[in-house]
């Protein structure tokens, strides 16, 4: 599991209930559906969880990348490390994106915003890379709250997260089928031939003194 979130969502009992939006990851690990030592969290920050919850997380051998660590080491390096852990002795990866992993300036439409998060660009690039490089078997995008949104900023970002994931999975399948590899360094139009204007003379080759020349 790779889990993007501002919050760990590993609470035990909140407001007298075992079930709530701050507890699903604890219930998931307790159920045995996901191993704690293959549970990677990206983007944690803020005042929660309390010490006893952090102790429980440590006992499960979870790996949580707080924003402070991400800023110091760089998101790319943290993701590379997380990929190694996530795919060790695991056949598939589930991707969960809580939209509040992004800074409220990029995703205001959520119930529990936390300042100091990822940018929209960082999240989109990370999701694309995950779906290109890892055996993703499913994903979700959660905590989008339209009543709190402004000019559909958050809704548009959540939509783009899903599109990036689907397009990356499609590209990965294409590359496997055709033996190619997507290179993010290539210019957009590098693999497309320039159209020849109507009536323009086609370039041709002729041989002169044993050498090929083009005019």
CORZIPE-V648204 format. One record per pair of residues at least 4 apart in sequence whose C-alpha atoms are under 6 Angstrom apart, sorted by the first residue. I is the first residue (numbers start at 1). GAP is how many residues later the second one is. Records with the same first field share a line. If there is no record, write none. Layout:
# CORZIPE-V648204
I->GAP + GAP
This chain:
# CORZIPE-V648204
1->38 + 92 + 93
2->38 + 39 + 93
3->38 + 93
4->37 + 38 + 93 + 94 + 97
5->38 + 39 + 93 + 96
6->37 + 38 + 39 + 94 + 95
7->37
9->13 + 14 + 16
10->13 + 15 + 16
11->11 + 12
13->4 + 5
28->5
29->5
36->24 + 25 + 26
37->24 + 25
38->48
39->23
40->23 + 24
41->23 + 24
42->23
43->23 + 24 + 58
44->22 + 23
45->21 + 22
49->4
57->5
58->4
69->4
70->4 + 5
82->4
92->43 + 44 + 45
93->42 + 43 + 44
94->42 + 43 + 44 + 45
95->44
96->43 + 44
97->44
98->43 + 44 + 45
100->13
101->16
102->5 + 15 + 16 + 17
103->12 + 13 + 14 + 15
104->4 + 9
106->14
107->47
108->41
109->35 + 36 + 37 + 39 + 40 + 45
110->33 + 34 + 35
124->37
128->36 + 37 + 40
129->4
130->4
131->5 + 34 + 37 + 38
132->36 + 40
152->4
160->4
163->4
164->4
175->4 + 5 + 6
203->12
205->8 + 9
206->7
207->4 + 5
